[in-house]
Amino acid sequence: RGIGAILRDSTGKIIFASCKPLERCNGALESELRACVMGLTAAIQRTLLPILVETDCISVVQHLYCREKDRSELACI
């Protein structure tokens, strides 16, 4: 398993792209969350402009919008 992230500007031009293998991963949701963290970290280091996160994983979106305290093993991500 591995993760990847692409950082684009408002016109769609690629600013940064990265991928890396995951040595330990408990499933697809963990890899999706780790990819979001990697992408956000890259974006924060490269711009002060607003950041828009896109994902095709509904579970990631649900985790981001959940108002209840996350007590799962993925809460630290």
N, C-alpha and C positions, 0 to 999 in steps of 0.2 A: 504494500500500500504506500501511497505517497500523496502529497498535496501540491497544489499550484495556485498561484494568484497572478492576476494581471491588473496593473494600475494604468488607467487611461485618463486623458484629459477630457474636457467637455466636448471636444470634436470627435472623440473616439481614437485619437492617436495614442499608441502605446508609449508610456513613460517608463514602465518597469515591468518585468515579468520574471517570475521565479518559480522553481519547483524543487522539492526535496523529498527524499524517502522518509517514511516514519518507521523507526525501529520498533516501537511498541505502539499498538493502536487497538482499542477494544471494539471498533466497528466504524461504520460509515458516518454516523453522527459525529463521533469524535474527530474524524479526519476533516469533515466539513467545518466544524468549529475551529480547528487548528488552522485551516486554510484562511478563514475569516480573520483570525488574529494575525496571521502572517501578512495578509493584505493590508489590514488596518495599520499595522506597525510600519510597513513600507510607506503607506500614504501619509501618515503623521510625520515621518521623517523627511518627506519631500515637498509638502505643501502646507500652507496655512489656510487654503481655501476650504469651503465645505466639502465633505466627503459623502458620497453615495455608495452604499454597499449593495451589491447584487448577488443573489444566490438562487439556485434552483432547488434548494433543499427546504421544504416547508417546515421541517422540524427545527432548523436553525432559526427561522423567522418566528416560530412559536416560542422558542426559548428567549429570544430577544424581547418579545412583547409581553411575556408572562410577568405578572405583578407579584406572584407568590414566590416565597423564598425557595430557591432550587436546592434540594438536598441530595441530588444525584451525584454519582461519582464524576460527572462532567462539570459540576458547579465551579470548580477551580479554573476552568478554561473560560 
